[in-house]
Amino acid sequence: MGFLQSSSSSSSYFTTLKWLGFVTAVWVQAISGNNYTFSNYSDALKTLMNLNQLQLNNLSVAKDVGKAFGLLAGLASDRLPTPVILLIGSIEGLVGYGAQWLVVSRKIQPLSYWQMSIFLCLGGNSTTWMNTAVLVTCIRNFRRNRGPVSGILKGYVGLSTAIFTDLCSALFADNPASFLLMLAIIPFAVCLAAVVFLREIPPSTSVEEEKEEFKYFSVFNVVAVIVAVYLLGYGFIPNPSRALSLGFVIVLSILLASPMAVPVFSFVKTWNLKRSNDKSDDIEGKISEPLLSGAENTVQTGEINEKTEVTAVEEVPAAKKKPEIGEEHTIMEVLWTVDFWVLFVSFLCGVGTGLAVMNNLGQIGLALGYTDVSIFVSLTSVWGFFGRIGSGSISEYFIKKAGTPRPIWNAASQILMAIGYILMAMALPGSLYIGSIVVGICYGVRIAVTVPTASELFGLKYYGLIYNILILNLPLGSFLFSGLLAGLLYDAQATPTPGGGNTCVGAHCYRLVFVIMAIVCVIGFGLDVLLSIRTKKVYSKMQSSRRSKKLTAASNNR
């Protein structure tokens, strides 16, 4: 009896800790999208440092180059515990954004161009440590629901831009210095909270647990949608009063804290079940298999389950040298597969062009005659959230229902994104609103779908490094499409201004940029269709495996 009580308590502890970790992961993601907020303070940097558009865009590239060093976070994820990875990222962000705040607030004299590039690089790299810690840990903890996990976590990354933008607008009247101070301090504080709870916990081992997880994820989805709609609504309020702004901040804080109800409910439910079993006259008859009491044995159970759940196909003999797609790969094996490079290049087509729009939204809006561009930043952020959270759950549903390859959703997003670029090139009235929404949705789909796809095709053993290799597309795409394409073509159309900068007003400023990016998206569409065809068998086997497990579970319950 004592052993069973101890086992039940251990199970309750691990389940609660897993959900507490996921809640703090959500909070980390809600503040780790600071890389997408450059447009909110880019004009202040441009004016203060007397930069032309190419120089400003190259500063944004320096920010994204920081993500190239995410390979260090990927390597560390297999060697260091999650709390250490989080601490490294939070301290880096404090230094990187703190230095930018000192410059923009004029606490110190403007730094040289190369020094500012280094601090932007530090700020950009900080998010790779946060994202790696969160994604790798949570996908391993909830490996049977990778789509919803990716959608929710990446969805909050998309919302983080709107969260920071609206908070700054409500509290500091869009002051760029105050905005940078928030980017430095808030992520650091949130990561300190996540250090306590976010860690690897053995995943679920039964169909019933998988279904219960999916129900809890539905709660997270509903809360996230409410937050997104709330942020979107506030963005359209013209000149809100001080009282209304403070009320907005209070309600937003409550909404962001509300997911804590899930681990509380999970703990109470598990505890009540334990008490009910303790009162039973025949507790052994109610428990078909005793839980392992030691944490070490529990981890071993998770490792055994990982072997059966990580891969999409049946386990192959150990003597086989070259793994099939869907099985565990080493890094070198990943890099030698055609499928990885198809995924890599198609990812570049989507996120590279999307980043170019996000980095240049400030100048795009000013070129089209808008004096306040914060609404476009918020639109891209909020609709990026809907793209992320929707595609994660929808793609997971269709895998379970019909074995639909997850990359097919990337293909659909590429075509829609190409249409959005054409609309922005035409510069019709309201086209920037529509374009911001379309780019946000498609960029979100691209991010949320690619993250679980990589784990399903190449396994979870080296997932931290695989993820960060894919993330190399962010600095590469920023350099190609924002630093070179957008920067050079804008400067070719712009006229010099006193002080050394330049400016361009009119639809012609970015027209050719949008046309070229639309063509790139069509190429990405073709690559995604190719990957969907090549991986059809993998996802069909995933569907068959899950269906057989459900039938077995149903048979055992009879």
C-alpha positions in Angstrom: 0.0 0.0 0.0 2.8 2.4 0.9 4.5 1.8 -2.4 1.4 2.5 -4.4 0.7 5.7 -2.5 4.3 6.8 -3.1 3.9 6.0 -6.8 0.6 7.9 -7.1 2.1 10.9 -5.4 5.1 10.7 -7.8 2.9 10.6 -10.8 0.9 13.5 -9.6 4.1 15.5 -9.0 5.4 14.8 -12.5 2.2 15.6 -14.2 1.7 18.9 -12.4 5.4 19.8 -13.0 5.0 19.1 -16.7 2.0 21.4 -17.0 3.7 24.1 -14.8 6.7 23.9 -17.2 4.4 24.3 -20.2 2.7 27.4 -18.7 6.1 29.0 -18.0 7.2 28.0 -21.6 4.2 29.9 -22.9 5.2 33.0 -20.9 8.8 32.7 -22.3 7.5 32.5 -25.8 5.1 35.5 -25.2 8.2 37.7 -24.5 10.7 36.1 -26.8 9.6 37.5 -30.1 11.5 40.7 -29.6 13.4 40.0 -32.8 10.3 41.0 -34.7 9.9 44.4 -33.1 12.7 46.2 -34.9 10.2 48.4 -36.8 9.0 49.9 -33.5 12.4 51.6 -32.9 14.2 51.4 -36.2 13.3 55.0 -37.2 14.8 56.3 -33.9 18.0 54.5 -34.7 18.0 55.8 -38.3 17.6 59.4 -37.1 20.0 59.2 -34.2 22.8 57.6 -36.2 22.1 59.4 -39.5 21.8 56.2 -41.5 20.5 55.5 -45.0 18.1 52.7 -45.6 20.8 50.2 -46.6 22.7 50.8 -43.4 19.5 50.5 -41.3 18.6 47.3 -43.0 22.0 45.9 -42.4 21.5 46.7 -38.7 18.4 44.5 -38.9 20.5 41.8 -40.6 22.9 42.0 -37.6 20.0 41.4 -35.3 19.0 38.3 -37.4 22.7 37.2 -37.7 22.5 36.6 -34.0 20.2 33.6 -34.8 23.0 32.1 -36.8 24.8 31.5 -33.5 21.8 29.6 -32.4 23.9 26.5 -33.4 25.6 27.0 -30.0 22.2 26.7 -28.3 21.5 23.6 -30.3 24.7 22.0 -29.3 24.2 23.0 -25.7 20.7 21.6 -25.6 22.1 18.0 -25.7 24.6 18.8 -22.9 23.2 21.4 -20.6 20.0 21.3 -18.5 17.1 23.5 -19.6 17.5 26.1 -16.8 21.1 26.9 -17.8 20.1 27.4 -21.4 17.3 29.8 -20.3 19.7 31.8 -18.1 22.2 32.2 -20.9 19.5 33.6 -23.2 18.0 35.9 -20.6 21.4 37.5 -19.7 22.3 37.9 -23.3 19.1 39.7 -24.0 19.5 42.0 -21.0 22.9 43.1 -22.3 22.0 43.4 -25.9 18.8 45.3 -25.6 20.0 47.2 -22.5 22.9 48.7 -24.6 20.4 49.8 -27.3 18.2 51.4 -24.6 21.2 53.4 -23.3 21.8 54.8 -26.8 18.2 55.5 -27.8 17.4 57.1 -24.4 20.6 59.2 -24.8 22.0 58.0 -21.5 25.3 57.5 -23.4 26.6 58.9 -26.7 25.7 57.0 -29.8 27.9 53.9 -30.3 29.7 53.3 -33.5 28.0 51.3 -36.3 29.9 48.1 -35.6 29.3 48.3 -31.9 25.6 48.7 -32.4 25.7 45.7 -34.7 27.3 43.6 -32.0 24.6 44.5 -29.4 21.8 43.9 -31.9 23.4 40.5 -32.7 23.5 39.7 -28.9 19.8 40.6 -28.6 18.9 38.4 -31.6 21.0 35.5 -30.3 19.3 35.6 -26.9 16.0 34.4 -28.4 17.6 31.3 -29.9 18.6 30.1 -26.4 15.1 30.8 -25.1 13.3 29.1 -28.0 15.6 26.1 -28.0 15.1 25.5 -24.3 11.3 25.8 -24.7 10.7 23.9 -27.9 13.1 21.0 -27.4 11.8 20.4 -23.8 8.1 20.7 -24.5 8.1 18.6 -27.7 9.9 15.9 -25.8 7.5 16.2 -22.9 4.4 16.1 -25.2 5.7 14.1 -28.2 2.2 12.7 -29.1 0.8 16.2 -29.6 3.7 18.0 -31.4 1.4 20.0 -33.6 -0.5 21.7 -30.9 2.6 22.2 -28.8 4.4 23.9 -31.7 1.3 26.0 -32.7 0.7 27.3 -29.2 4.3 28.1 -28.4 5.1 29.6 -31.7 1.7 31.4 -31.6 2.7 33.2 -28.5 6.0 34.2 -30.1 3.9 35.8 -32.8 1.8 37.5 -30.2 4.8 38.8 -28.4 5.3 41.7 -30.8 1.8 42.9 -30.3 2.1 42.4 -26.5 5.2 44.5 -26.3 3.9 47.1 -28.8 0.5 47.5 -27.1 2.0 47.6 -23.6 4.5 50.3 -24.7 1.7 52.2 -26.3 -0.5 52.0 -23.2 2.2 52.8 -20.7 4.7 54.9 -22.5 2.9 56.5 -25.5 5.1 54.5 -28.0 8.3 55.9 -26.7 11.1 53.9 -28.4 13.5 54.2 -25.4 10.9 52.8 -23.0 10.1 50.1 -25.6 13.8 48.9 -25.6 13.9 49.0 -21.8 10.9 46.6 -21.7 12.7 44.3 -24.2 15.7 44.2 -21.9 14.0 43.7 -18.5 10.8 41.7 -19.0 12.3 38.6 -20.8 15.0 38.4 -18.1 12.4 38.4 -15.3 10.2 35.8 -17.0 13.1 33.5 -17.8 14.0 33.5 -14.1 10.5 32.1 -13.3 10.8 29.5 -16.0 14.1 28.3 -14.7 12.3 26.9 -11.6 9.7 24.8 -13.5 10.7 24.1 -17.1 12.5 20.8 -17.4 12.3 17.4 -19.2 9.5 15.1 -17.8 8.7 11.6 -19.1 6.0 11.8 -21.8 2.6 10.2 -21.7 2.5 6.4 -22.3 -1.2 5.8 -23.0 -4.0 6.8 -25.4 -6.0 8.2 -22.5 -3.2 10.5 -21.4 -2.8 11.6 -25.0 -6.5 12.5 -25.2 -6.3 14.4 -21.9 -3.3 16.3 -23.1 -5.2 17.3 -26.2 -8.1 18.6 -24.1 -5.8 20.8 -22.0 -4.1 22.1 -25.2 -7.6 23.1 -26.3 -7.9 25.3 -23.2 -4.5 26.9 -24.0 -5.8 27.5 -27.6 -8.9 29.2 -26.4 -7.0 31.5 -24.0 -4.5 32.3 -26.7 -7.3 33.3 -29.1 -8.9 35.5 -26.5 -5.5 37.2 -25.9 -5.1 37.7 -29.7 -8.5 39.2 -30.2 -8.1 41.4 -27.1 -4.8 42.8 -28.5 -6.3 43.3 -31.9 -9.2 45.2 -30.6 -7.0 47.5 -28.5 -4.9 48.3 -31.5 -7.8 49.8 -33.3 -8.8 52.2 -30.4 -7.9 55.7 -31.4 -6.2 57.7 -28.7 -7.2 55.7 -25.6 -7.4 57.5 -22.3 -4.9 56.9 -19.5 -7.5 55.0 -17.5 -8.4 52.8 -20.5 -4.8 52.1 -21.1 -4.1 51.0 -17.5 -7.2 48.9 -17.6 -6.0 47.2 -20.8 -2.6 46.4 -19.1 -4.4 44.9 -16.0 -6.7 42.7 -18.0 -3.9 41.6 -20.3 -1.8 40.5 -17.3 -4.8 38.5 -16.0 -5.3 36.8 -19.4 -1.6 35.9 -19.6 -1.7 34.4 -16.1 -4.9 32.4 -16.6 -3.2 29.3 -18.1 -2.0 28.5 -14.6 -5.5 27.1 -14.1 -4.5 24.0 -16.2 -1.7 22.7 -13.8 -3.9 23.5 -10.8 -6.8 21.6 -12.3 -4.5 18.7 -13.3 -3.1 18.5 -9.7 -6.5 18.6 -8.1 -7.9 15.9 -10.4 -4.9 13.6 -9.9 -5.0 14.1 -6.1 -8.7 13.4 -5.9 -8.2 10.2 -8.0 -5.4 9.2 -5.6 -7.7 9.7 -2.6 -10.5 7.7 -4.2 -8.1 4.8 -4.9 -6.8 5.0 -1.3 -10.3 4.5 0.0 -11.0 1.6 -2.3 -11.1 -1.9 -0.7 -9.3 -3.5 -3.6 -6.8 -0.9 -4.9 -4.7 -3.6 -6.7 -7.6 -4.4 -8.9 -8.0 -0.9 -10.1 -4.4 -0.4 -11.1 -3.3 -2.7 -13.9 0.3 -1.8 -13.7 2.1 -0.1 -10.8 3.9 3.1 -11.5 7.7 3.2 -11.1 8.5 5.1 -7.9 12.0 6.3 -8.7 12.7 9.3 -10.9 15.5 7.5 -12.7 13.2 4.5 -13.6 10.6 7.0 -14.7 13.0 8.6 -17.1 13.9 5.2 -18.4 10.3 4.5 -19.2 10.2 7.8 -21.1 13.2 6.7 -23.1 11.7 3.4 -24.0 8.5 5.3 -25.1 10.6 7.7 -27.1 12.0 4.8 -29.2 8.4 3.9 -30.2 6.9 7.3 -30.5 9.7 9.6 -31.9 9.9 7.9 -35.2 7.0 7.7 -37.7 7.8 4.2 -38.9 8.5 0.9 -37.2 11.9 0.4 -35.5 14.6 -0.9 -37.8 17.4 -3.3 -37.0 20.4 -1.7 -35.3 22.7 -3.0 -38.0 21.1 -0.8 -40.6 23.6 2.0 -41.4 21.4 4.5 -43.3 18.2 5.5 -41.6 15.0 5.9 -43.6 13.1 9.2 -43.4 11.0 9.2 -40.3 13.6 7.4 -38.2 16.3 8.8 -35.8 19.1 10.6 -37.7 22.5 11.8 -36.6 23.4 15.4 -37.7 25.6 14.2 -40.5 22.8 11.8 -41.7 20.4 14.7 -41.7 22.7 16.9 -43.7 23.1 14.2 -46.4 19.3 13.8 -47.0 17.6 15.5 -50.0 14.5 16.0 -47.9 16.3 18.2 -45.3 17.6 20.5 -48.0 14.2 20.7 -49.7 12.7 21.6 -46.3 15.6 24.1 -45.6 15.3 26.0 -48.9 11.5 26.1 -48.9 11.7 27.5 -45.3 14.0 30.2 -46.6 11.5 31.2 -49.3 8.8 31.7 -46.7 10.5 33.1 -43.6 13.1 35.1 -45.6 10.6 37.1 -47.5 8.4 37.4 -44.5 11.2 38.8 -42.4 11.9 41.4 -45.1 8.4 42.8 -44.8 8.6 42.8 -40.9 11.9 44.5 -40.9 10.8 47.2 -43.4 7.2 47.7 -42.3 8.1 51.1 -40.8 9.6 52.4 -44.1 6.9 50.7 -46.2 4.2 52.4 -44.2 5.9 55.8 -44.4 6.5 55.4 -48.2 2.8 54.8 -48.7 1.9 57.9 -46.6 1.1 56.4 -43.2 2.4 58.4 -40.3 1.7 55.7 -37.7 2.9 52.3 -38.7 2.4 50.5 -35.3 -1.0 49.2 -36.5 0.7 47.2 -39.3 3.3 45.8 -36.8 0.4 44.6 -34.6 -1.6 43.2 -37.5 1.4 41.1 -38.6 1.9 39.9 -35.1 -1.6 39.0 -34.2 -2.5 37.4 -37.5 0.9 35.6 -37.4 -0.4 34.1 -34.2 -3.6 32.8 -35.8 -1.4 31.3 -38.6 0.8 29.5 -36.0 -1.8 28.3 -33.6 -4.3 27.3 -36.3 -1.8 25.4 -38.5 -0.4 23.5 -35.6 -3.7 22.0 -34.5 -5.2 21.6 -38.0 -2.1 19.8 -39.4 -2.1 17.5 -36.4 -5.8 16.7 -36.9 -5.4 15.8 -40.5 -2.4 13.6 -39.8 -4.5 11.6 -37.3 -7.5 11.7 -39.6 -6.1 11.1 -43.0 -2.3 10.9 -42.8 -2.0 14.2 -44.6 1.6 15.2 -44.9 2.3 18.2 -42.7 4.4 20.1 -45.4 1.3 20.5 -47.6 0.2 23.3 -45.3 3.5 25.1 -46.0 2.7 24.8 -49.7 -0.7 26.5 -49.2 0.9 29.3 -47.2 3.5 30.0 -49.9 0.8 30.6 -52.6 -1.2 32.8 -50.3 1.9 34.8 -49.3 2.7 35.3 -53.0 -0.8 36.8 -53.5 -0.2 39.1 -50.6 3.0 40.4 -52.1 1.3 41.1 -55.4 -1.4 43.1 -53.5 1.2 45.2 -51.8 3.0 45.8 -55.1 -0.2 47.1 -56.6 -0.5 49.6 -53.6 -4.3 49.8 -53.9 -6.1 51.6 -51.0 -6.0 49.4 -47.9 -3.6 46.9 -49.6 -1.0 47.3 -46.8 -3.6 46.3 -44.2 -4.5 43.2 -46.2 -0.9 42.4 -47.0 0.2 42.7 -43.4 -2.5 40.2 -42.4 -1.7 37.8 -45.2 2.1 37.9 -44.5 1.5 37.5 -40.8 -0.7 34.4 -41.3 1.6 32.7 -43.8 4.8 33.4 -41.9 3.1 31.9 -38.8 2.0 28.8 -40.7 5.6 28.4 -42.0 7.1 28.6 -38.6 4.6 26.4 -36.7 4.5 23.6 -39.3 8.2 23.3 -40.0 9.1 22.9 -36.3 7.2 19.5 -35.8 7.9 18.4 -39.3 11.7 18.4 -38.7 11.2 16.2 -35.6 8.9 13.8 -37.4 11.2 13.3 -40.3 14.6 13.2 -38.5 13.8 12.3 -34.9 14.2 14.0 -31.5 17.6 12.8 -30.3 19.4 15.7 -32.0 16.4 17.9 -32.5 17.9 21.0 -30.7 20.7 21.2 -33.3 18.4 20.3 -36.2 16.0 23.1 -35.2 18.8 25.7 -35.0 20.2 24.6 -38.4 16.8 25.4 -39.9 16.7 28.7 -38.0 19.9 29.7 -39.9 17.3 30.7 -42.6 16.4 33.7 -40.5 19.7 35.5 -40.7 20.3 34.2 -44.3 16.8 35.3 -45.4 17.2 38.7 -43.6 20.5 39.3 -45.4 19.2 38.3 -48.8 15.8 39.8 -48.9 16.0 42.6 -46.3 19.6 43.7 -46.3 20.3 43.3 -50.0 17.1 43.2 -52.0 14.9 45.7 -50.0 17.8 47.9 -49.0 19.4 48.3 -52.4 16.2 48.7 -54.3 14.9 51.2 -51.8 18.0 53.3 -51.9 18.0 53.3 -55.7 14.6 55.0 -55.6 15.3 57.3 -52.6 16.5 60.9 -52.5 19.1 62.2 -50.0 18.1 64.1 -46.9 20.1 66.7 -44.9 22.3 64.9 -42.4 23.3 61.9 -44.5 20.1 59.8 -44.6 17.6 59.3 -47.4 13.9 58.9 -48.0 11.4 57.6 -50.6 7.7 58.3 -50.8 5.4 56.5 -53.2 4.3 53.0 -54.3 7.3 52.6 -56.5 9.7 52.4 -53.5 9.0 48.7 -52.8 7.1 47.5 -55.9 10.0 45.6 -57.5 10.8 44.1 -54.1 7.3 42.7 -53.7 7.3 41.2 -57.2 10.6 39.4 -56.7 9.5 38.0 -53.4 6.2 36.8 -54.9 8.3 34.8 -57.5 10.4 33.3 -54.6 7.3 32.2 -52.9 6.1 30.3 -56.0 9.5 28.5 -56.0 8.9 27.6 -52.3 5.5 26.3 -53.2 7.0 23.8 -55.6 9.5 22.6 -53.1 6.8 22.1 -50.4 4.7 20.1 -52.8 7.7 17.9 -53.6 8.4 17.3 -49.9 4.7 16.4 -49.3 5.0 13.8 -52.0 8.2 12.4 -50.7 6.9 12.1 -47.1 3.5 10.8 -47.8 4.4 7.3 -46.7 5.8 8.5 -43.4 2.6 10.3 -42.4 0.5 7.4 -43.6 2.4 5.1 -41.2 2.0 7.6 -38.4 -1.7 7.5 -38.9 -1.8 3.7 -39.1 0.3 3.5 -35.9 -1.9 5.8 -33.9 -5.1 4.1 -35.2 -3.9 0.7 -34.2 -3.0 1.9 -30.7 -6.5 3.4 -30.3 -8.0 0.1 -31.3 -5.8 -1.8 -28.9 -6.7 0.6 -26.1 -10.4 0.3 -26.9 -10.2 -3.5 -26.9 -8.4 -3.5 -23.5 -11.2 -1.3 -22.0 -13.9 -3.7 -23.0 
